[in-house]
Amino acid sequence: MNLNHLEGFVIGHSDPTNELYEEGCDLEELRALSKLRCLRIYRLERAVTRVSVFVDKILLKELTLYWISPEEDGDDEGDDGEGDGDGRNYDDDDEEGNEEDNGDEDEGHGVTWTEQQFQAVEKLCDELSPPSSQQDLTIRRFPGRQLPCWLMSTSLDKSFPNLAFLRFWYLKSCTELPPLGMLPLLKHRDITGGEAIKTIGPEFLGRKFPGASAFPKLEHLEFDEMPNWEEWSVCGMEEKGQGPHLKLFPNLKICKMIDCPKLRALPEGLSHATKLKELYLDSTQDLREITNLRLNYKLEVKDNTMLNRLSNLSMKYLKVEDCPNLEYVENLDRLQQLVLICPRQMKQLPQWLSTLIQQRQSIPSAQWSFRKLELQCNTVLLKSCLEGNENWHIIQQIPDVIIQTYSRKSYIRYSKHPRMYDAKV
């Protein structure tokens, strides 16, 4: 057959007497589709046939493998609005792989897999082994404890020399990630929902040699919903003679860490990412400091309750939202724009803002890069910034200022050159 694009291949129940029986396909039926370029397989937990369905699919470039847990089988609510095995509404992600999860944050929670089911899933996945033509791979809700051997291989670079986009979504039981740093063309890598992962060690970089690069082409790196992740370390590479010579993230541009509440420190490798443009940290509550990063454009930190220090950073744009314990903000020599969203109970400007302004008083105004402040706060704090009030001496030193309440009904707008002042309270 000449079919080359198949986005709704749904595995059916093998047992027609099952009360949840639904018609569907069997993996065996894929063997005749040798021209496939894009394939999305759903309900893999139903598959029982052990066949090498990808053995002759040398044109296959995009593949999605999707499981649903036994307890959610037949439960409409458990399927997150994506249909119940009939192929409807499965494709809810866009071309970049971004997804409206609509409840996916609860995927897999409360699910119990038997030992027999674990073994069956892992064995089946081992035998699937996609072809080396893969460019885009998504593994979603894989219930096994160990990712398949074709992903954990020390020769991953030879198995998937063309892989550019890789997404792991909701791998509830996996404790270890593959050596993805070996992939020569990987550009976008997203891990969402790694509940069992506590540490990421040097094995993540893969088997490398002095002078080589780990993640040589990676541009977008994202971790999301990693509730037990505490540490990412490259320690141990020195003992292998790789540490000082191994180049980490030479092309990384965007890095996101969202809902990683136990992460204690940023990955060591980020300090080597000389092309890093944007860093987003949201709900990384145990992170204490962000220092010594070469950020070419933007840093956004949100809901980081323990964050205490930002220093020696080179970004131009800084956004701080709900970071009540932030005390030290220093050596941000290239900062041009600050967006500050204060905790709702905050009634005083943070001391670090005043210090940041004072540090620049000795610099000639022509060399002062900090040009704009956007502040959201409560009414009490806004009133303290009105002309003539206690914080006006800070506000008037900044060339452009917009201060508004959360509802945006009250505001202060100020420009230094030409002078403009407008307030509504």
N, C-alpha and C positions, 0 to 999 in steps of 0.2 A: 504493500500500500504506500501511496505517496503522501499521506498525512504528515505534516511537519510541525503542527502546533496543537497541543492537547492540554487544556487547562483544567479539565474537570474529570479526571480519571479516578472514579470512586470505587474502592474495593467493597465487594458485597459480602454478606454472611455466607459461610460455607455450609451452615446447618439450617435447612429450611424449616426445621421444627423449633428453632429458637424464637422466643416470643418477640424479640427485637429484629427478626429477620427482615432484611431489605434486599431487593435485587441490586446487583452491582456487577463489577467486573472482577476478573482474577488477573494476577500478575502475568500469568501465562499468555494472556491476550496481547501483551505488549511486544511479544517476541517478533511478530510479523511487521511491526511498525519501525522499519530500519531507517526511515528518512526523518525521524523526529528531531526537531531543533529545540523545542520548548515542551516541557512535560511537568505537570503538577499532579502528584498522586495523593489522594486523601483516604483516610480511614485505614492506614497501614496496619493498625492493630488487628484487623480482620484477616490479614493475609496469612495463608497457611502454606502455599506452594513455595518451595525453595528452588527458584530457577535464576539463572544469570540473565536477567532480562535486558541488561545494558551491553551485553558482550559485543554486539555488532553495531551499536548506535554511535558511530564515529562522528556524526554531525550534531549530536546533542550538546547544546550550549547552556541551557537554562533548566534547572531541576529544583522542584520543591517536594520534600518528603514530609508528610503530615500525619500525626497520630491523634487519637482521642482516647481518653482513659475509659476503662470499663464502666466506672460508676457514672460517667457522663453519657454513655451510649444510650441514645434515645431520649436524653434530657435536653429539651430545647434551650433551657437557660444555660446549660453547660456548654453549648456550642457557640456562645457569644454572638448570636445573631447571624451565624455563617451557614445556616442550613443544617439539616440532619441527615447527611449522607446522600443527598440526592443531587449534589453538584450545584445547588443554588447559593449565590452570595458567598462563595468561597474566596473569590478574588477581590478582596477589599483593600489591597495594598497598591500603592502607586509605583511608578517606574523606578523610583529610588529606594523602594523597600520600606518607606515609612508607612505606618499603619495606624488606623483608628482602632484601638484595641477593644473598646466597648465592653470592658469587663475582663480583659485578658489578665489583669493583675491578679486575678484569683485562679488562673489556669493551674490545674493540677493539684491544688490544695485539698487535702482531705482524701486523696485518692490512695487506695491500697492495691498494690500489684502483688500477685502471688509469685513465689520463686519460679514456678513453671512459666508464668507469663514473662518475667524478666528474661529468662533464658531464651524463650522463643523470639522475643523482640530483638535481643542482641544478636542471635544467630541469623535471623532474617536480614537484619541490617548489614551484618558483615558480608552477606552474600550478594547484596545489591550492587556494590562497588561501581560507581559511575565511571564513564570513560574519561580519558585524559583531555578530551575536547571541552570539558566543563569551563564555563566562564562565570556563571552565576548559580550559586547553590544556597538553598534555604532548608534548614532542618528545624521543624517546628513541633514542639511538645513531645520530643523523643523521650520515652519513659525509662530507657535503660540506664544502668549505673555507669557504663563505660561506652564512650563513643566508638563507632565501628573501627576495625583495624585499619581500613583504608584511609581513615582520617588521622589515626594516631601513629602512622608509619614514620620512620626516620628518613624515608626517601619521599616525603610528601611533595617536594619540589619537582620530582620526576613524575609522580603520579598525576599531579595537577599543575602543569606548567603554565596553563592559560587562565587559571581561576583569578578573577578580579573582584567579584562581589561575594561575600560570605556572611550569612546570618544564622545565628543560633537563637531560637526563641523558645523560652520556657523548657529548659532541660532540668527538670526537677531533681533528678537523682545523680547526675554526673558531677564528679568531684575534681576532674582534671581536664584541662583544655589541650587540644592538639598543638604540635610545634608549628604554629602558623607563621612564625617569623621566617620560615624557609620558603614560603610561597613567593616566587619571583615577580609576579604581576599583580598581587593582591592590592587593591586600591581602597576598598570599603569593607570594614569589618564591624559587625554589630552583634553584641551578646546581650540578650534581654531575658531576665528570669533565670539566672544561675543560682538557684537557692542553696545547693549543696557545696558550692565553691567557697572555700575559706582562704586559700592562698593561691597566688599565681607565681610560680617560680621560674628559674632560668630555662626550664624545659619548654616554656612557651615560645622562646626564641628559636628553638630548634638546634640541630647540630650544625655549628658554624665553624669557620676557620679564620685565623688571624687575617685582618684586612677585609673581611666580608661584611655584608650589611644584613641586619635583621629587619624585616618588614621594609625592604628596599623601595617599594613603590606605594606603600600605604599612605593614603591622604586623609581618610576619615576613620576615626577609631571611637567606638561608643560602647559603654557599659551601662546597663539600665536594670534596675530591680535586682540587685545583688545583695540581699539582706544580711548575709553572713561573711561577706568578703572583707578580710581584715588587712591583707598585705599583698603587695606585688613587689617582688625582689628579683634582681638579676645577680645576686650574690652567688658565687660558685663558678661564674664564668672565668674569674681570674685563675682559679685552680686548673682550668683546662687550657690556660694560655690564651684565652679569647677576650677577656675583659677589656683591657686597655685598647685593643685593636678593633673591637667589634663596633661597627657603626649602627646606632639604634635610631629608627624612625627618621631617616634623612630627608623624607619628603612629606612628613606628616603636617597637615594644615589645620584640621579640626579635630578636637578631642572633647568628648562628652562623658561625664560620669554623673548618673542620675539615680537617686534612691540607692545609694551605697552607704548605709548609715554607720557601718563599723570600720570603714576604711580609715586607717590611722595616718597615712601619709601618701602623697602623690607618688606614682611610679617613678623610680629613679631614672628610667630612660627618657622621661619628658625633658630633662635638662639637656639632653643631646639633640632634641628636635629643633634644629636651627631655623626651620621654615614654618614653625607652628604659628598660625594666625589667630585662632580662636579656641578658647578653653571655657567650657561650661561645667559648673559644679553645682548640682541641685540636690539638696537633702543628703549631703555627705556629713552627717552631724558630728562625727568623731574626728574630723579633720581639723588640726589646730593651726596650721600655717601654710601659706603658699609663698614660696621664696625662690629666687634665683632661676627664673624662667625667661627664656627669650621669646616673648610673645610679640608678634609683629602688629597685632591689631586689637584684639578684644579679650577681656576676661569678664565673665558673668558668674557671680556666686549668689546662691539663693538658699534660704532655709538651712544655713550652716551654723547651728547653735553654739558650737564650741570654737569656731574660727576666731583666732586671736590676733594673727599677724599677716599682713601683706607687705612684702618688701623685696627690693631688688628685682623689679619687674619692668618690662620695657613696653607694655602695651599703651595704645593711645586712648582706648575706650574702656572704662571700668563701670560695671553695674553691680551694686551691692543691694541685696534685698533680704530683710529679716535675718541679719547677722548681729544679734544683740551684744555679743561679747567681743566684738572686734575692737581692739585698743590701739594697735600699731599699724599705721599705713605710712610707709616711708620709702624713699628712693624710687619714686615712680617718675623718673626724669622726663619721659616722653608723654605723660598723661595730658590729653587734650579735653576729654569730656568725661564727666562723672555723673552717673545716674544713681541716686540713693533713694531707696524705698525703705522707710524706717518702720520698725515694729510699731504697732498701733498704740502701745502704751508709752512709747518714748516721748518725753516732753522737753528734752534738751538736745541740741545738736551734739553729735558725737565729738569728743575731744580731738579725735584724730583728724577731723575735718579742719578744725581751727589750726592744729599743728601743721597740716599740709599747706595751708595758706601761709602761715608764718615762715615756713621753710623757704618760701619763694620770695619773701619780701626783699631779700638781699640780691635777687636776680633782676637785672634791668627788664623793664616791662616788655621791651622789644624781643627779649629772649624767653619770655614766659609762655610756655606751650599750653598751660591749662586755661581753656577758654570758656567752658560751659559747664554749668551745674543744673541738673534737673532733680528736684526733690519732691517726694510725696510723703506727707506726714499728717498728723492730726491738727485740729484747729489751734490748739494751744501752742504747738511748736511753730506753726505758720505765723501766728501773731507775733511771736518773739523775733521774727525776721523782718517785720515791717520797718519802714524807714523811721529811724529815731529810737527803735526798741533795742533790747539787749544784744541781739545777734546781728544788728545791721552793720556793724563794723567789719564783720566777716563777709557778709553778702556783697557789700559795695566794692570789695576788692576783686571780685570775679567779673570778667567782661560781660558774660551773658548768663542770666539766671531765670529759671522758671520753677516756682514753688507752688504746689497745689495740694489740696486735701485729696483723700482717696476717692471721694465722689466727684472731684474736679469742679465743685461749685464755688469754692473759694480759692483764690490764687494771688500770687505776686509775680509780676513780670518786670525784669530789670535788665537794662542794657547800659553799658558804661560809655561806649563810643559808637554812634552818638547817644547821648544820654536819653534814656526813656524809663519811666517808672509808672506802672499801672498796678493797682491792687483792688481786689474785691474780697471782702471778708463779711 
